[in-house]
């Protein structure tokens, strides 16, 4: 069986692309619908030039709803910022280390500050599982 440490790759091989993103003025109602409709757990907030300014995740939406924030509350008010990003050539090991170090679940992938894709822990698992020599055991 291949050792996980031997499974090398780069962020561009792990990422999901294209990625759904929202603008700073996108209201809470639209963000919640985007996450639900696209079956995603978070989305980057970008400016007009595609630079990542922040990120909004399911907990951000839930916290806003539980706090009775108005549905027209904007992404600017909801987003976590600054956001940790990776360039497309970061290694799998570096990506996994960033997830652990920063406790995040969404890493936008950028090239020259432009959003290319996004990586979640599920993306890393899917990438690593492709090279497993034996099928997983269930039960």
C-alpha positions in Angstrom: 0.0 0.0 0.0 1.3 3.5 -0.8 2.3 5.6 2.1 0.3 8.9 2.4 3.6 10.7 2.7 4.5 9.5 -0.8 1.3 11.0 -2.3 2.5 14.3 -3.7 0.5 16.9 -5.5 -0.1 20.6 -5.8 -3.0 22.8 -4.9 -4.1 23.1 -8.5 -4.6 19.3 -8.5 -6.6 19.3 -5.3 -8.8 22.3 -5.9 -12.4 22.5 -7.1 -12.8 24.9 -10.0 -14.5 27.0 -11.0 -15.4 28.2 -7.6 -18.6 30.1 -6.6 -17.8 33.5 -5.1 -19.7 36.5 -3.9 -19.1 40.3 -4.0 -18.8 42.5 -0.9 -22.3 43.8 -1.3 -24.0 40.4 -1.7 -26.8 40.1 0.9 -27.1 37.3 3.4 -30.2 36.0 1.7 -28.4 35.5 -1.6 -25.4 33.9 0.1 -27.6 31.4 2.0 -29.3 30.5 -1.2 -26.0 30.1 -3.1 -24.6 27.7 -0.4 -27.9 25.7 -0.3 -28.3 25.5 -4.1 -24.7 24.7 -4.9 -24.4 22.2 -2.0 -21.3 24.0 -0.7 -20.2 24.9 2.8 -18.5 28.2 2.1 -17.6 30.8 -0.5 -14.9 33.4 -1.0 -15.7 37.0 -1.1 -14.0 38.8 -4.0 -13.6 42.3 -5.3 -14.3 43.3 -9.0 -10.8 42.1 -10.0 -11.2 38.6 -8.5 -9.0 39.1 -5.5 -10.0 37.2 -2.4 -11.0 39.6 0.4 -12.6 37.2 2.9 -14.6 34.0 3.2 -18.1 33.2 4.4 -18.9 29.7 5.7 -22.0 27.9 7.0 -21.2 28.8 10.6 -21.1 32.5 9.6 -24.6 32.2 8.0 -26.0 30.3 11.0 -24.6 32.8 13.5 -26.1 35.7 11.5 -29.5 34.0 11.3 -29.4 33.1 15.0 -28.5 36.7 15.9 -31.6 37.8 13.8 -29.4 39.9 11.5 -31.4 41.4 8.6 -31.4 39.4 5.4 -29.9 42.4 3.6 -26.7 42.2 5.8 -23.8 42.2 3.3 -20.9 39.8 2.8 -18.7 42.6 3.9 -20.3 42.4 7.4 -20.4 38.6 7.5 -17.1 37.5 6.1 -14.0 36.3 8.0 -11.0 38.3 7.0 -8.1 38.2 6.4 -8.5 34.8 4.7 -5.7 32.3 4.3 -5.0 31.5 0.6 -2.6 29.2 -1.2 -1.0 29.6 -4.5 -1.6 26.9 -7.1 1.9 25.4 -6.7 1.7 24.8 -2.9 2.2 21.1 -2.2 -0.3 18.8 -0.7 1.7 18.6 2.5 1.7 22.5 2.7 -2.1 22.6 2.1 -2.7 20.0 4.9 -0.4 21.9 7.2 -2.4 25.1 6.7 -5.7 23.4 7.4 -4.2 22.1 10.7 -2.3 25.3 11.7 -5.2 27.7 11.0 -8.2 25.5 11.8 -9.9 26.4 8.5 -12.0 24.4 6.2 -11.7 26.4 3.0 -8.5 27.5 1.3 -8.9 29.6 -1.8 -6.3 28.9 -4.4 -4.9 32.0 -6.2 -2.6 32.9 -9.0 -1.2 36.4 -8.8 -3.9 37.3 -6.3 -6.7 36.0 -8.6 -9.1 33.4 -7.4 -8.6 30.1 -9.3 -10.4 27.5 -7.1 -10.9 26.3 -3.6 -9.7 23.4 -1.5 -11.6 21.8 1.4 -10.5 18.8 3.5 -12.9 16.6 1.4 -10.9 17.6 -1.7 -7.6 16.5 -0.1 -9.2 13.2 1.0 -10.6 12.6 -2.6 -7.1 13.3 -4.1 -5.3 11.0 -1.6 -7.9 8.2 -1.9 -7.4 8.0 -5.7 -4.0 6.4 -5.2 -4.9 3.9 -2.5 -3.8 0.4 -3.5 -6.6 -1.4 -1.7 -10.3 -0.6 -1.4 -11.5 0.8 1.9 -12.9 -1.6 4.4 -16.4 -0.9 5.7 -17.8 -2.3 8.9 
